[in-house]
């Protein structure tokens, strides 16, 4: 049962990304708030018109209420797949639930950090200025034929995940995207260098990083004295990992980590970098 006094609306930054994927227009929001709709769609279904009982057509954006009702919305989504053209779904990244496993074959974005939803009271039609982040991460699913666009747009806010069996069986001839062998992320072909007409196995950002570490390796090749300031700079400013620094200075990662800590670098601090504040 939805609590009309505590609804959470999708923030503008997510809506803008959805509009970019959909070419500037959303045809349907089947789970809209009461009052002035938050989603700029052509058609809205609220709690009274009940999107679970309606047909979905065109380009659909869905941000259902979190809780036990999510499973009903996922089942409805699957039944309506033959009717709509494209759909983007925002849900909690609860990968251990049955309803999430039903969506596993579809590509999704694992949003970095937490989405700041907008608190809204449908009874009083009041939108509060303060935003609130949930205690769980969010996942944004895409269903449609414009996968390359979804990847290029939503990869700005998090990695894109695609089921391996789905990729190999259904999209094995799709040349619009590939998996970077270095970082393991699926990226559009625009993110790769080309040589003799064929893309590298690594994306541009990873190749640049690899080239950078190799250049530094040459500098340290004949050096026996390690500058503490240079080591701190590599970790803190250049954001290199302990393994990459170990490769550069010709040591094992374990001894490099101990060396960094001896020089006053907190190598464990980065572990919580992307956790909720």
C-alpha positions in Angstrom: 0.0 0.0 0.0 1.4 3.4 -1.0 1.7 6.1 1.7 0.5 9.2 -0.1 2.1 11.4 2.5 5.6 10.1 1.8 6.3 9.7 -1.9 9.7 10.0 -3.4 10.0 11.7 -6.8 12.7 11.1 -9.4 15.3 14.0 -9.3 15.7 16.2 -12.5 19.2 14.9 -13.2 17.9 11.3 -13.8 14.9 12.6 -15.8 17.2 14.5 -18.1 19.2 11.4 -18.8 16.0 9.5 -19.6 14.9 12.2 -22.0 18.3 12.1 -23.7 17.9 8.3 -24.3 14.3 8.7 -25.4 15.1 11.5 -27.9 13.5 14.3 -25.8 10.1 12.8 -25.0 8.5 10.3 -22.7 5.1 8.8 -23.8 4.0 7.3 -20.5 4.6 7.4 -16.7 2.5 4.5 -15.4 3.3 5.2 -11.8 2.8 9.0 -11.5 2.3 11.2 -8.4 -0.9 13.1 -7.8 -1.1 16.8 -8.6 1.3 18.3 -11.0 3.2 15.3 -12.6 6.9 15.2 -11.8 7.7 13.3 -15.0 7.2 15.3 -18.3 5.3 12.5 -20.0 2.5 12.7 -22.5 0.3 10.4 -20.4 0.2 9.6 -16.7 -1.4 6.9 -14.6 -1.6 7.7 -10.9 -2.8 5.6 -7.9 -6.4 6.1 -8.9 -6.1 5.3 -12.6 -3.8 2.4 -11.6 -1.0 1.8 -14.1 -1.1 -1.9 -13.2 -4.5 -2.2 -14.9 -3.7 -0.2 -18.0 -1.8 -0.9 -21.3 1.6 0.6 -21.7 2.6 2.0 -25.1 5.5 4.0 -26.6 8.5 5.2 -24.5 7.8 4.3 -20.9 9.6 5.6 -17.7 8.8 3.7 -14.5 9.9 4.5 -10.9 7.5 2.3 -8.8 7.1 2.6 -5.1 9.7 0.6 -3.2 8.5 -2.2 -1.1 6.4 -5.3 -1.6 4.6 -3.8 -4.6 7.8 -3.9 -6.7 7.2 -7.5 -7.7 3.7 -6.6 -9.1 5.2 -3.8 -11.2 8.0 -6.1 -12.5 5.5 -8.8 -13.5 3.3 -6.1 -15.2 6.4 -4.8 -17.1 7.2 -8.3 -18.4 3.6 -8.8 -19.6 3.6 -5.4 -21.4 6.9 -5.9 -23.3 5.1 -6.6 -26.5 3.2 -3.3 -26.3 5.8 -0.6 -25.4 8.8 0.5 -27.6 11.3 1.3 -24.9 11.3 1.4 -21.1 13.6 2.7 -18.4 13.1 1.4 -14.9 14.5 2.8 -11.6 14.5 0.4 -8.7 16.6 -0.5 -5.7 19.6 -2.7 -6.5 18.4 -5.6 -4.5 20.2 -8.3 -6.5 19.1 -11.1 -4.1 15.4 -10.8 -4.6 13.3 -12.8 -7.0 11.9 -9.8 -8.8 15.4 -8.5 -9.5 16.4 -11.9 -11.0 13.5 -11.6 -13.4 15.1 -8.5 -14.8 18.6 -10.0 -15.0 18.6 -10.5 -18.7 18.2 -6.8 -19.3 21.1 -4.3 -19.3 21.2 -2.0 -16.2 23.2 0.8 -14.8 24.6 0.4 -11.2 24.4 4.0 -10.1 27.4 5.3 -8.2 26.6 6.6 -4.8 22.9 7.2 -3.9 20.2 8.9 -5.9 18.7 11.9 -4.0 15.0 11.5 -4.4 12.6 14.4 -3.8 10.1 14.0 -0.9 6.5 14.7 -1.9 3.1 14.7 -0.1 0.4 13.7 -2.6 -2.4 14.6 -0.2 -1.4 18.2 0.3 0.4 18.4 -3.1 3.5 19.6 -1.3 7.0 19.1 -2.6 9.7 19.5 0.0 12.9 21.3 -0.8 15.1 18.8 1.0 16.2 15.7 -0.8 16.9 12.3 0.7 19.1 9.4 -0.2 17.9 5.8 0.5 20.0 3.4 2.5 20.4 1.2 -0.6 22.0 1.7 -4.0 19.8 2.0 -7.1 19.7 0.2 -10.4 18.4 1.6 -13.7 17.2 -0.9 -16.3 16.8 -0.5 -20.0 14.5 -2.5 -22.3 14.5 -1.6 -26.0 16.5 -1.5 -29.2 18.6 1.6 -28.6 21.1 0.0 -26.3 24.1 2.0 -27.5 22.4 5.2 -26.6 21.6 3.9 -23.1 25.2 2.8 -22.6 26.7 6.1 -23.8 24.3 8.2 -21.6 24.0 6.3 -18.3 27.6 5.2 -18.2 28.2 8.8 -17.0 26.6 7.9 -13.6 27.7 4.3 -13.2 28.9 1.1 -14.8 26.6 -0.8 -17.3 26.0 -4.4 -16.6 24.8 -6.9 -19.2 24.0 -10.5 -18.6 26.8 -12.6 -20.2 24.4 -15.3 -21.6 22.2 -12.5 -23.1 25.2 -10.8 -24.6 26.6 -13.9 -26.2 23.4 -15.4 -27.4 21.3 -12.4 -28.4 23.8 -9.6 -29.1 26.9 -11.5 -30.2 26.7 -9.7 -33.6 26.1 -6.3 -32.2 29.1 -4.2 -33.0 27.9 -1.1 -31.1 29.5 -2.0 -27.8 32.2 -4.3 -26.4 33.7 -5.2 -23.1 37.0 -3.6 -22.0 39.5 -6.3 -21.1 41.1 -4.0 -18.5 38.3 -2.5 -16.5 35.6 -5.0 -17.5 33.0 -2.4 -18.3 30.8 -2.4 -21.4 31.4 0.7 -23.4 30.3 2.1 -26.8 32.7 1.9 -29.7 33.4 5.6 -29.4 35.4 4.8 -26.3 38.0 2.8 -28.1 41.1 3.5 -30.2 41.3 1.9 -33.6 44.3 0.4 -35.3 44.1 -1.1 -38.8 40.3 -0.8 -38.6 40.0 -2.9 -35.4 39.5 -1.5 -31.9 42.0 -2.2 -29.1 40.9 -4.6 -26.3 41.1 -1.8 -23.8 39.0 1.4 -23.8 40.6 4.8 -24.2 40.8 5.6 -20.5 42.4 2.3 -19.6 44.9 2.6 -22.5 45.9 6.1 -21.4 46.4 4.7 -17.8 48.5 1.8 -19.0 50.7 4.0 -21.2 51.1 6.4 -18.2 52.3 3.6 -15.9 54.7 2.2 -18.6 56.3 5.7 -19.1 56.8 6.0 -15.3 58.2 2.4 -15.3 61.0 3.6 -17.7 61.8 6.5 -15.3 62.2 4.2 -12.3 64.0 1.5 -14.3 67.5 2.6 -13.3 66.5 4.3 -10.1 67.4 2.9 -6.7 66.1 5.9 -4.6 62.3 6.3 -4.3 61.0 9.8 -3.6 58.3 9.7 -0.9 56.6 12.8 -2.3 56.4 11.2 -5.8 54.9 8.0 -4.3 52.3 10.0 -2.3 51.5 12.0 -5.5 50.9 8.8 -7.6 48.5 7.5 -5.0 46.6 10.7 -3.9 46.8 13.0 -7.0 47.1 10.6 -9.9 44.8 8.1 -8.3 46.9 5.1 -9.2 46.3 1.8 -7.4 48.8 0.1 -5.2 49.3 -2.6 -7.9 50.0 0.0 -10.5 52.5 1.8 -8.3 54.1 -1.6 -7.5 54.5 -2.2 -11.3 56.1 1.2 -11.8 58.7 0.9 -9.0 59.3 -2.8 -9.5 58.1 -4.1 -6.2 55.3 -6.5 -5.1 51.9 -4.9 -4.2 52.3 -6.0 -0.6 55.7 -4.3 -0.1 54.5 -1.3 -2.0 51.5 -0.9 0.3 53.7 -1.2 3.4 56.0 1.4 1.8 53.2 3.8 1.2 51.9 3.5 4.8 55.4 4.1 6.0 55.4 7.4 4.1 52.1 8.4 5.8 49.6 7.3 3.0 46.4 5.7 4.2 46.0 3.0 1.6 42.8 1.8 3.3 41.0 5.1 3.0 40.1 4.5 -0.7 38.0 1.5 0.2 35.2 3.7 1.5 35.5 6.3 -1.3 32.2 5.3 -3.0 30.3 4.4 0.2 27.4 6.5 1.4 28.5 9.5 3.6 
